[in-house]
Amino acid sequence: MEVVIKRFDELTVYELYEIFKLRVSVFVVEQNCPYQEITEEDKESYHCYFKDSSGVIAYLRVVPKGVKHAEVSLGRVISVHRRKGLGSKLLAVGIEVAKQKFLANTITVEAQSYAKAFYEKSGFKQTSKEFLLDGIPHIMMQLNCNN
């Protein structure tokens, strides 16, 4: 398994295709949630993913502060093989990228409510009441990087 960290303009068209294919297959098709999956934030972000011989197997993006939220944020966190630890490993990579590339003091996520415990394991704390985003329950969570 290889970890890849690239800015949008460094991705090949094949990498971008695999990333978007995975994101759409889960966040739009599997979750039956029609929404604009590909956003302007993609162009400003670092894209972090694990790949193996089958292709992209886990992905997230690290968005600079002021682009989506006041703080650096993580988004589109997904793993092909769920409950195998890949998501947690990639989340740790994303946190390090946020700290190193964007000097993050705080990292924000708009987490699907069911994933609250997943983020809490990495130190994120809930900072909002539950709200609907594209018809799916979410909560805001933050990680203080100075602890």
N, C-alpha and C positions, 0 to 999 in steps of 0.2 A: 504494500500500500504506500502510495506517495502523497505527500501534502503539497498543494499548489497554492500560492498566494500571489495574486496579480491585480493590478489596476485594470479597469475596464478596457483601456486602449492597448493593453498588453495581451489580452485574451485573443486567441485565434478564433476564427469563425466557427470552427469545429468545437472548441471548448465552450463558446457562448451557446451554440446550438444544444449541447448536452446539458448545460446548466439550465437553460430555459425549458428544455424538454422535461427535466426532472421537476422543476418548480411548478410548471403548468400541470403535469400529471398528478401531483399531490394537492397543491393548493387550489386548483380550479376544478379538475376532473374528479379526483377521489373525494374531495370535500364538497363537491357539488356547489361550488361558490363562484358564479361568474363575476369576475371583477378584473380590473386592469392589472395584471400580474407583472408586466414589464413596465418599469417606471423610470422617471428621470434620475432617481437616486442611483440607479445602476451605473450611470455614467460617472458618478462622483466617488464610487465605493471601491474598496478592496474586496475582491472575490476570493474566498478561501474554500478549498475543497479537497477531499480525499478522492483518489482515483486508484483503481486497480485494473486488471486486464479487461474487465467488463465495462469500464468507463467511470463516470462520476458516481460515487456511492454515498457521499455526504457533502453538504454545501451550507454556507452562510455568507452574508455580505456584511462588511463593516462600513458604516456610513459616517462621514465626518460631521462634527458638530455644526449646527446651523443649517444643515441641508434638509433633514426631516424633523429633527428635534433640537432643542437647545444644546444637548449633550451629544457626544458620540453615541451611535446606536448600532445594535446588531439586528439583523433581520433575515427572513427567509431561511431560518434554520431547519434543515431537513436531512434525514438519513434514509437511505433505501432499506437498510437492515435495522429495523427498530428494536430497541431494548437489547442491544448488543454492545453498548458503550461507545459507539462511534460518535453519536451526537455530543456526548460529554467531552470526548477528546477534541472534537472540532470546536466546541464552545471555548475550551481552554486556548486553542489556537487563536480564535477570534478575539478573545480578551487580550492576549499578548499583542496582536496586531493593532488593536485599538490603543493600547498603551504606547507601543513603539512608534507607530506611524502617525498617530494623531495626538499623542501625549495626553490621553484620556485620564481625567481624575474621576469621572463618573461615566458609567455606561448605561444606557437606557434600552429596554426592549419592550415592544408591544407583544406580550405573550398571550397565546391562546390560553384561556383559563385552565384547561386540563393539564397544561404543561408547567404549572406553577411550581410543583415539587422538583421538576427537572432543573429549572433555573435556580431554585433555592439551594440545591446541592452545590452550586458554584458561587454562592454568596449573594445572589440577587434578593432584594426585598420588595414586596408589593408596595406600590406608592399611589394606587388609585383604587376606586371601587370598580367593580366589573362593568364593562360597557360592550355594546355590540359594534363590531367592525365587519362590514360586509356580511352581516347576519350571523357572525360567529362570536361567542363570548370571549372577551379579551380583558386583560389587566395590564397596567403599566407596572414595570419593575425596574429597579436600578441597582447597580453595583457600585459601591464606593471603592475605588482602586487605591486609596491611600491607607487602607487598613492593613 
